[in-house]
Amino acid sequence: MDRFICLEGIDGCGKSTQVAALGDFLEKEGFKVLRIREPGGTEISEAIRQVILNPEYKGKMNDMTELFLYSAARAQLIHEVVKPALRKGYVVLADRFAYSTLAYQGFGRGLDIEMVKNLLCMTCGVFFPNKTFIFDIPVSLSRERRLKNIYNKDRIEQEQDDFFERVRQGYLTIAKENPETCVLINAARSQEDIFEFLVSHLKD
């Protein structure tokens, strides 16, 4: 089975719920599991997260600044957590990883795609998910789910529909260009159906 697994998708797609369920399932199957989220996962990465997502910086943070902050948080996470865990035989289960940067900062912000890809290669090296499940939902459903959380929306969650549509299309492009490692999921289905889909693909 793949040892580095990532769940991706636009805000509100339901991936975080499935990370928790999948982690519990794998532990019951006898695997040592490490769950991570991005940005975050280390003292330094969590501090960077607070800067990136701070709603007070909406309209102030430069897109390149955002790109490098995400990359810096990821570099620290790989160094402190991902690399040691994989070498110790853990299954690393990630709630977002490098493709989030490509989708959000590349396609969403409109930064040069090849530049972003090169930065991801520099940051991740060989520590890149073996399998990525991309949760796809319509932006209208994403908005509906995000609106249920009326408090404490972070800076990214406050973006408009056109931004999330660009991010969604970015994810669809990523899935199409990487069929050997990416699996596209219709995440508008029930949580039970999605979970069964994930487990069946992990056992392939």
C-alpha positions in Angstrom: 0.0 0.0 0.0 1.1 3.6 -0.6 2.7 5.1 2.4 2.2 8.8 1.7 -1.4 9.6 1.0 -2.9 13.0 0.5 -6.5 14.3 0.3 -7.0 17.5 -1.7 -9.8 19.8 -2.8 -11.4 23.2 -2.5 -12.7 24.5 0.8 -15.7 22.6 2.0 -15.1 19.5 0.0 -15.2 17.2 3.0 -11.6 15.9 2.9 -10.8 16.7 6.6 -13.7 14.4 7.7 -12.3 11.6 5.5 -8.7 12.1 6.8 -10.0 11.4 10.3 -12.0 8.3 9.2 -9.3 6.9 7.0 -6.7 7.3 9.7 -8.9 5.4 12.2 -9.4 2.7 9.6 -5.8 2.2 8.8 -4.8 2.1 12.5 -7.4 -0.7 13.0 -5.8 -2.5 10.1 -2.5 -2.4 12.0 -0.7 0.5 10.3 1.2 3.2 12.2 -0.5 6.4 11.0 0.6 10.0 11.1 -2.0 12.6 10.2 -0.8 16.0 9.1 -2.5 19.2 7.8 -1.2 22.0 5.8 -0.1 24.6 6.5 1.0 23.5 9.9 2.2 20.5 11.8 5.3 22.0 13.5 5.8 24.9 15.7 7.3 27.0 12.9 4.7 25.8 10.3 1.8 26.6 12.7 3.2 30.1 13.2 3.4 30.6 9.5 -0.2 29.3 9.2 -1.4 32.1 11.5 0.1 34.7 9.2 -1.1 33.1 6.0 -4.7 32.7 7.1 -5.1 35.8 9.2 -8.2 37.7 7.8 -6.6 41.0 8.8 -4.2 40.5 5.9 -6.9 40.2 3.3 -6.1 42.5 0.4 -2.6 43.2 1.8 -0.6 40.0 1.3 1.2 39.8 -2.0 0.6 36.6 -4.0 4.3 35.8 -4.1 4.5 36.3 -0.4 1.7 33.8 0.1 3.4 31.3 -2.3 6.7 31.4 -0.4 5.0 31.2 3.0 3.2 28.1 2.1 6.4 26.6 0.7 8.4 27.6 3.9 5.8 25.9 6.1 5.9 22.8 3.9 9.7 22.6 3.9 9.7 22.7 7.7 7.0 20.0 7.9 8.9 17.7 5.6 12.1 18.2 7.6 10.7 17.7 11.0 7.8 15.3 10.5 7.3 13.8 7.1 10.8 12.5 6.4 11.3 10.9 9.8 7.9 9.3 9.8 8.2 7.7 6.4 11.7 6.4 7.3 10.2 4.8 10.4 7.5 3.0 8.4 4.5 5.2 9.2 1.7 5.8 6.7 1.6 9.6 6.4 -2.0 10.9 5.8 -2.0 14.5 4.7 -4.9 17.0 4.7 -3.5 19.0 1.8 0.1 19.1 0.5 1.9 20.4 -2.6 -0.9 20.2 -5.1 -2.8 22.7 -2.9 -0.2 25.3 -3.7 -0.4 24.5 -7.4 -4.2 24.8 -7.4 -4.6 27.8 -5.1 -1.5 29.9 -5.8 -0.9 28.7 -9.4 -4.4 28.4 -10.9 -6.3 30.4 -8.3 -3.9 33.4 -8.0 -2.7 33.2 -11.6 0.9 32.8 -10.8 3.2 31.2 -13.4 2.4 27.5 -13.3 5.9 26.3 -14.3 7.4 28.5 -11.6 5.1 27.1 -9.0 5.9 23.5 -10.1 9.6 24.2 -9.9 9.2 25.6 -6.4 7.3 22.5 -5.4 10.1 20.3 -6.7 12.7 22.4 -4.7 10.6 22.2 -1.6 9.5 18.6 -1.6 12.3 16.7 -3.4 11.4 13.0 -3.2 9.0 13.6 -0.4 5.8 13.8 -2.5 2.6 11.8 -1.9 2.4 8.4 -3.6 -1.3 8.8 -4.0 -3.5 11.9 -4.0 -7.3 11.8 -3.8 -8.8 15.0 -5.2 -12.2 15.7 -3.9 -14.3 17.6 -6.5 -17.5 19.5 -5.7 -19.2 22.4 -7.4 -18.3 25.8 -6.1 -21.9 26.4 -5.2 -21.8 23.5 -2.8 -18.5 24.7 -1.4 -20.0 28.1 -0.8 -23.1 26.6 0.9 -20.9 24.6 3.3 -18.6 27.5 4.0 -21.5 29.8 4.8 -22.6 27.4 7.6 -19.5 28.5 9.5 -20.4 32.2 10.0 -17.6 32.9 12.4 -13.8 33.0 12.1 -13.5 32.6 8.4 -9.9 32.6 7.4 -8.4 34.8 4.7 -8.6 32.1 2.0 -12.2 31.1 2.9 -13.3 34.7 2.3 -12.4 34.6 -1.4 -15.1 34.9 -4.0 -16.6 32.2 -6.2 -14.5 33.0 -9.2 -11.4 32.3 -7.2 -12.6 28.9 -6.1 -13.8 28.1 -9.6 -10.2 28.7 -10.9 -8.9 26.5 -8.0 -11.4 23.8 -8.8 -10.4 23.8 -12.5 -6.8 23.7 -11.4 -7.4 20.5 -9.4 -9.2 18.9 -12.4 -6.2 19.8 -14.6 -3.8 18.3 -12.0 -5.9 15.1 -11.8 -5.9 14.8 -15.6 -2.1 15.4 -15.9 -1.2 13.0 -13.1 -3.3 9.9 -13.6 -0.6 7.6 -12.2 -0.8 9.2 -8.7 -4.1 11.2 -8.6 -7.6 9.8 -8.2 -10.6 12.1 -8.8 -13.6 11.8 -6.4 -17.1 13.1 -6.8 -17.2 14.5 -3.3 -20.9 15.5 -3.5 -21.8 11.9 -2.6 -22.5 10.7 0.9 -19.6 10.4 3.4 -20.1 6.6 3.5 -19.8 6.3 -0.3 -16.7 8.4 -0.3 -15.1 6.4 2.5 -15.8 3.1 0.7 -14.3 4.6 -2.5 -11.1 5.6 -0.7 -10.7 2.2 1.0 -11.3 0.3 -2.2 -8.6 2.4 -4.0 -6.1 1.9 -1.2 -6.4 -1.8 -1.5 -5.8 -1.8 -5.3 
